[in-house]
Amino acid sequence: MSKNISNIQNINDFKTKRSDDFRNVYANVTSIAATKTEVRLNFGIADYLDKTVDREVSIHMTLNTAKGLADSIMDFLKDADKLK
């Protein structure tokens, strides 16, 4: 299940392609920071032996995009048992 989240009208009609910088990141640690205008989600990997967290990526977004993401995550979690 996937869904585009944006305040751009008809975004789901846009063709999607991967940028040259696209990468998949696994994380077992997340954090969030916010200002009046943006939200930043940080993802990292905890090393339990060294007791460190390697920050892998930080994603910055507008408040509206963050609200849409939060709503979509809640929708996905409501139907989590239906996910593959």
DRENRO-883316 format. One record per atom (N, C-alpha, C, O): residue number from 1; atom name; x, y, z. Coordinates in nm, 2 decimals, m for minus. Example, Ala and Ser with C-alpha at 12.3 -4.5 7.8 and 13.67 -1.06 7.14 Angstrom:
SITE_seq_atom_xx_yy_zz
SITE_1_N_1.32_m0.57_0.78
SITE_1_CA_1.23_m0.45_0.78
SITE_1_C_1.32_m0.33_0.78
SITE_1_O_1.42_m0.33_0.85
SITE_2_N_1.28_m0.22_0.71
SITE_2_CA_1.37_m0.11_0.71
SITE_2_C_1.29_0.00_0.79
SITE_2_O_1.34_0.11_0.80
// end
This chain:
SITE_seq_atom_xx_yy_zz
SITE_1_N_0.09_m0.12_0.00
SITE_1_CA_0.00_0.00_0.00
SITE_1_C_0.09_0.12_0.00
SITE_1_O_0.18_0.13_0.08
SITE_2_N_0.06_0.22_m0.09
SITE_2_CA_0.14_0.34_m0.09
SITE_2_C_0.05_0.46_m0.12
SITE_2_O_m0.06_0.44_m0.18
SITE_3_N_0.09_0.58_m0.08
SITE_3_CA_0.01_0.70_m0.11
SITE_3_C_0.11_0.82_m0.11
SITE_3_O_0.20_0.83_m0.03
SITE_4_N_0.09_0.91_m0.21
SITE_4_CA_0.16_1.03_m0.21
SITE_4_C_0.10_1.13_m0.12
SITE_4_O_m0.03_1.14_m0.11
SITE_5_N_0.18_1.21_m0.04
SITE_5_CA_0.13_1.31_0.05
SITE_5_C_0.19_1.44_0.01
SITE_5_O_0.31_1.46_0.01
SITE_6_N_0.10_1.53_m0.02
SITE_6_CA_0.14_1.66_m0.07
SITE_6_C_0.03_1.76_m0.07
SITE_6_O_m0.09_1.72_m0.08
SITE_7_N_0.06_1.89_m0.06
SITE_7_CA_m0.05_1.99_m0.08
SITE_7_C_m0.06_2.03_m0.23
SITE_7_O_m0.13_2.12_m0.26
SITE_8_N_0.02_1.96_m0.31
SITE_8_CA_0.01_1.99_m0.46
SITE_8_C_m0.11_1.92_m0.51
SITE_8_O_m0.13_1.80_m0.50
SITE_9_N_m0.20_1.99_m0.58
SITE_9_CA_m0.32_1.94_m0.63
SITE_9_C_m0.29_1.83_m0.74
SITE_9_O_m0.20_1.85_m0.82
SITE_10_N_m0.36_1.72_m0.73
SITE_10_CA_m0.35_1.61_m0.82
SITE_10_C_m0.21_1.54_m0.82
SITE_10_O_m0.17_1.49_m0.92
SITE_11_N_m0.14_1.54_m0.71
SITE_11_CA_m0.01_1.49_m0.70
SITE_11_C_m0.01_1.34_m0.74
SITE_11_O_0.09_1.29_m0.80
SITE_12_N_m0.11_1.27_m0.71
SITE_12_CA_m0.12_1.13_m0.75
SITE_12_C_m0.12_1.10_m0.90
SITE_12_O_m0.11_0.99_m0.94
SITE_13_N_m0.15_1.21_m0.98
SITE_13_CA_m0.15_1.19_m1.12
SITE_13_C_m0.01_1.21_m1.18
SITE_13_O_0.02_1.19_m1.30
SITE_14_N_0.09_1.26_m1.10
SITE_14_CA_0.23_1.28_m1.14
SITE_14_C_0.30_1.15_m1.16
SITE_14_O_0.27_1.05_m1.09
SITE_15_N_0.39_1.14_m1.26
SITE_15_CA_0.47_1.03_m1.28
SITE_15_C_0.58_1.03_m1.17
SITE_15_O_0.63_1.13_m1.14
SITE_16_N_0.61_0.91_m1.11
SITE_16_CA_0.71_0.90_m1.01
SITE_16_C_0.83_0.83_m1.06
SITE_16_O_0.82_0.73_m1.13
SITE_17_N_0.95_0.89_m1.03
SITE_17_CA_1.07_0.83_m1.07
SITE_17_C_1.17_0.85_m0.95
SITE_17_O_1.16_0.94_m0.87
SITE_18_N_1.27_0.76_m0.95
SITE_18_CA_1.37_0.77_m0.84
SITE_18_C_1.49_0.86_m0.89
SITE_18_O_1.53_0.85_m1.00
SITE_19_N_1.53_0.95_m0.79
SITE_19_CA_1.64_1.03_m0.82
SITE_19_C_1.77_0.95_m0.82
SITE_19_O_1.77_0.84_m0.77
SITE_20_N_1.88_1.01_m0.87
SITE_20_CA_2.01_0.94_m0.86
SITE_20_C_2.06_0.92_m0.72
SITE_20_O_2.14_0.83_m0.69
SITE_21_N_2.01_1.01_m0.63
SITE_21_CA_2.05_1.00_m0.49
SITE_21_C_1.96_0.91_m0.40
SITE_21_O_1.98_0.90_m0.28
SITE_22_N_1.86_0.85_m0.46
SITE_22_CA_1.76_0.77_m0.38
SITE_22_C_1.84_0.65_m0.31
SITE_22_O_1.93_0.59_m0.37
SITE_23_N_1.80_0.63_m0.19
SITE_23_CA_1.85_0.51_m0.11
SITE_23_C_1.75_0.47_m0.01
SITE_23_O_1.67_0.55_0.04
SITE_24_N_1.75_0.34_0.02
SITE_24_CA_1.67_0.28_0.13
SITE_24_C_1.76_0.29_0.25
SITE_24_O_1.88_0.26_0.25
SITE_25_N_1.69_0.33_0.36
SITE_25_CA_1.76_0.34_0.49
SITE_25_C_1.68_0.26_0.59
SITE_25_O_1.56_0.28_0.61
SITE_26_N_1.75_0.17_0.67
SITE_26_CA_1.69_0.10_0.78
SITE_26_C_1.72_0.18_0.90
SITE_26_O_1.83_0.24_0.92
SITE_27_N_1.63_0.19_0.99
SITE_27_CA_1.65_0.26_1.12
SITE_27_C_1.58_0.19_1.23
SITE_27_O_1.47_0.13_1.22
SITE_28_N_1.64_0.18_1.35
SITE_28_CA_1.58_0.13_1.47
SITE_28_C_1.57_0.24_1.58
SITE_28_O_1.53_0.21_1.69
SITE_29_N_1.61_0.36_1.54
SITE_29_CA_1.60_0.48_1.63
SITE_29_C_1.55_0.60_1.55
SITE_29_O_1.60_0.62_1.44
SITE_30_N_1.45_0.67_1.60
SITE_30_CA_1.40_0.79_1.53
SITE_30_C_1.39_0.90_1.63
SITE_30_O_1.37_0.88_1.75
SITE_31_N_1.40_1.02_1.58
SITE_31_CA_1.37_1.14_1.67
SITE_31_C_1.30_1.24_1.58
SITE_31_O_1.31_1.23_1.46
SITE_32_N_1.24_1.34_1.65
SITE_32_CA_1.17_1.44_1.57
SITE_32_C_1.20_1.58_1.64
SITE_32_O_1.22_1.59_1.76
SITE_33_N_1.22_1.68_1.55
SITE_33_CA_1.24_1.81_1.60
SITE_33_C_1.15_1.90_1.51
SITE_33_O_1.12_1.87_1.39
SITE_34_N_1.10_2.02_1.57
SITE_34_CA_1.01_2.10_1.49
SITE_34_C_1.04_2.25_1.52
SITE_34_O_1.08_2.28_1.63
SITE_35_N_1.01_2.33_1.43
SITE_35_CA_1.01_2.48_1.45
SITE_35_C_0.87_2.52_1.41
SITE_35_O_0.78_2.44_1.39
SITE_36_N_0.85_2.65_1.40
SITE_36_CA_0.71_2.70_1.36
SITE_36_C_0.68_2.68_1.21
SITE_36_O_0.57_2.68_1.17
SITE_37_N_0.79_2.65_1.14
SITE_37_CA_0.77_2.63_0.99
SITE_37_C_0.80_2.50_0.93
SITE_37_O_0.76_2.47_0.82
SITE_38_N_0.87_2.41_1.01
SITE_38_CA_0.91_2.28_0.95
SITE_38_C_0.93_2.18_1.06
SITE_38_O_0.94_2.20_1.18
SITE_39_N_0.92_2.05_1.01
SITE_39_CA_0.95_1.94_1.10
SITE_39_C_1.06_1.86_1.04
SITE_39_O_1.08_1.85_0.92
SITE_40_N_1.15_1.81_1.13
SITE_40_CA_1.26_1.73_1.09
SITE_40_C_1.25_1.59_1.16
SITE_40_O_1.25_1.58_1.28
SITE_41_N_1.26_1.49_1.07
SITE_41_CA_1.26_1.35_1.12
SITE_41_C_1.40_1.29_1.11
SITE_41_O_1.45_1.30_1.00
SITE_42_N_1.46_1.24_1.21
SITE_42_CA_1.59_1.19_1.21
SITE_42_C_1.58_1.04_1.23
SITE_42_O_1.51_0.99_1.31
SITE_43_N_1.66_0.96_1.15
SITE_43_CA_1.66_0.82_1.15
SITE_43_C_1.80_0.77_1.18
SITE_43_O_1.90_0.82_1.12
SITE_44_N_1.82_0.67_1.26
SITE_44_CA_1.95_0.62_1.29
SITE_44_C_1.95_0.47_1.33
SITE_44_O_1.84_0.41_1.33
SITE_45_N_2.07_0.42_1.35
SITE_45_CA_2.08_0.28_1.39
SITE_45_C_2.16_0.28_1.52
SITE_45_O_2.27_0.33_1.53
SITE_46_N_2.10_0.21_1.62
SITE_46_CA_2.17_0.19_1.75
SITE_46_C_2.26_0.08_1.75
SITE_46_O_2.23_m0.03_1.70
SITE_47_N_2.38_0.10_1.80
SITE_47_CA_2.48_m0.01_1.82
SITE_47_C_2.48_m0.03_1.97
SITE_47_O_2.53_0.04_2.05
SITE_48_N_2.42_m0.15_2.01
SITE_48_CA_2.40_m0.18_2.15
SITE_48_C_2.53_m0.21_2.22
SITE_48_O_2.54_m0.19_2.34
SITE_49_N_2.63_m0.26_2.15
SITE_49_CA_2.76_m0.29_2.21
SITE_49_C_2.84_m0.17_2.25
SITE_49_O_2.89_m0.15_2.36
SITE_50_N_2.84_m0.07_2.15
SITE_50_CA_2.91_0.05_2.17
SITE_50_C_2.83_0.16_2.24
SITE_50_O_2.88_0.26_2.28
SITE_51_N_2.70_0.13_2.25
SITE_51_CA_2.61_0.23_2.31
SITE_51_C_2.61_0.36_2.23
SITE_51_O_2.63_0.47_2.29
SITE_52_N_2.61_0.35_2.10
SITE_52_CA_2.60_0.47_2.01
SITE_52_C_2.49_0.46_1.92
SITE_52_O_2.43_0.36_1.89
SITE_53_N_2.45_0.58_1.86
SITE_53_CA_2.35_0.58_1.76
SITE_53_C_2.42_0.65_1.64
SITE_53_O_2.46_0.77_1.65
SITE_54_N_2.42_0.58_1.52
SITE_54_CA_2.47_0.64_1.40
SITE_54_C_2.35_0.70_1.33
SITE_54_O_2.26_0.63_1.28
SITE_55_N_2.35_0.84_1.31
SITE_55_CA_2.24_0.90_1.24
SITE_55_C_2.26_0.88_1.09
SITE_55_O_2.37_0.91_1.04
SITE_56_N_2.16_0.82_1.03
SITE_56_CA_2.17_0.78_0.89
SITE_56_C_2.11_0.89_0.80
SITE_56_O_2.17_0.92_0.69
SITE_57_N_2.00_0.95_0.83
SITE_57_CA_1.94_1.05_0.74
SITE_57_C_1.85_1.14_0.83
SITE_57_O_1.79_1.10_0.93
SITE_58_N_1.83_1.26_0.78
SITE_58_CA_1.74_1.36_0.84
SITE_58_C_1.65_1.41_0.73
SITE_58_O_1.70_1.46_0.63
SITE_59_N_1.52_1.41_0.75
SITE_59_CA_1.43_1.45_0.65
SITE_59_C_1.35_1.58_0.70
SITE_59_O_1.29_1.57_0.81
SITE_60_N_1.36_1.68_0.62
SITE_60_CA_1.30_1.81_0.66
SITE_60_C_1.17_1.82_0.57
SITE_60_O_1.17_1.79_0.46
SITE_61_N_1.06_1.87_0.64
SITE_61_CA_0.94_1.89_0.56
SITE_61_C_0.86_2.01_0.62
SITE_61_O_0.88_2.05_0.73
SITE_62_N_0.76_2.06_0.54
SITE_62_CA_0.68_2.16_0.59
SITE_62_C_0.58_2.11_0.69
SITE_62_O_0.56_1.98_0.70
SITE_63_N_0.52_2.19_0.77
SITE_63_CA_0.42_2.15_0.87
SITE_63_C_0.31_2.08_0.80
SITE_63_O_0.26_1.97_0.85
SITE_64_N_0.26_2.13_0.69
SITE_64_CA_0.15_2.07_0.62
SITE_64_C_0.18_1.93_0.57
SITE_64_O_0.10_1.83_0.58
SITE_65_N_0.30_1.91_0.52
SITE_65_CA_0.35_1.78_0.48
SITE_65_C_0.36_1.68_0.60
SITE_65_O_0.32_1.57_0.59
SITE_66_N_0.41_1.73_0.71
SITE_66_CA_0.42_1.65_0.83
SITE_66_C_0.28_1.61_0.88
SITE_66_O_0.26_1.49_0.92
SITE_67_N_0.19_1.70_0.88
SITE_67_CA_0.05_1.66_0.92
SITE_67_C_m0.01_1.56_0.83
SITE_67_O_m0.07_1.46_0.87
SITE_68_N_0.01_1.57_0.70
SITE_68_CA_m0.04_1.47_0.60
SITE_68_C_0.03_1.34_0.63
SITE_68_O_m0.04_1.23_0.62
SITE_69_N_0.16_1.34_0.65
SITE_69_CA_0.23_1.22_0.68
SITE_69_C_0.18_1.15_0.81
SITE_69_O_0.16_1.03_0.81
SITE_70_N_0.16_1.23_0.91
SITE_70_CA_0.10_1.17_1.04
SITE_70_C_m0.03_1.11_1.02
SITE_70_O_m0.06_1.00_1.06
SITE_71_N_m0.12_1.18_0.94
SITE_71_CA_m0.25_1.12_0.91
SITE_71_C_m0.24_0.99_0.83
SITE_71_O_m0.31_0.90_0.86
SITE_72_N_m0.15_0.99_0.73
SITE_72_CA_m0.13_0.87_0.65
SITE_72_C_m0.08_0.75_0.74
SITE_72_O_m0.12_0.64_0.72
SITE_73_N_0.02_0.78_0.82
SITE_73_CA_0.07_0.68_0.91
SITE_73_C_m0.04_0.62_1.00
SITE_73_O_m0.05_0.50_1.01
SITE_74_N_m0.12_0.70_1.05
SITE_74_CA_m0.23_0.65_1.14
SITE_74_C_m0.33_0.57_1.05
SITE_74_O_m0.37_0.46_1.10
SITE_75_N_m0.36_0.61_0.93
SITE_75_CA_m0.44_0.53_0.84
SITE_75_C_m0.38_0.39_0.82
SITE_75_O_m0.45_0.29_0.82
SITE_76_N_m0.25_0.39_0.79
SITE_76_CA_m0.18_0.26_0.76
SITE_76_C_m0.18_0.17_0.88
SITE_76_O_m0.21_0.05_0.87
SITE_77_N_m0.16_0.23_1.00
SITE_77_CA_m0.16_0.15_1.12
SITE_77_C_m0.29_0.09_1.16
SITE_77_O_m0.30_m0.01_1.22
SITE_78_N_m0.40_0.16_1.13
SITE_78_CA_m0.53_0.11_1.15
SITE_78_C_m0.56_m0.02_1.08
SITE_78_O_m0.63_m0.11_1.13
SITE_79_N_m0.49_m0.03_0.96
SITE_79_CA_m0.51_m0.15_0.87
SITE_79_C_m0.38_m0.23_0.87
SITE_79_O_m0.36_m0.30_0.77
SITE_80_N_m0.30_m0.23_0.97
SITE_80_CA_m0.17_m0.29_0.97
SITE_80_C_m0.18_m0.44_0.95
SITE_80_O_m0.10_m0.50_0.89
SITE_81_N_m0.29_m0.50_1.00
SITE_81_CA_m0.30_m0.65_0.98
SITE_81_C_m0.33_m0.69_0.84
SITE_81_O_m0.32_m0.80_0.80
SITE_82_N_m0.37_m0.59_0.75
SITE_82_CA_m0.39_m0.62_0.61
SITE_82_C_m0.27_m0.60_0.53
SITE_82_O_m0.27_m0.63_0.41
SITE_83_N_m0.16_m0.54_0.58
SITE_83_CA_m0.04_m0.51_0.51
SITE_83_C_0.04_m0.64_0.48
SITE_83_O_0.03_m0.74_0.56
SITE_84_N_0.11_m0.65_0.37
SITE_84_CA_0.19_m0.77_0.34
SITE_84_C_0.32_m0.76_0.41
SITE_84_O_0.40_m0.86_0.40
// end
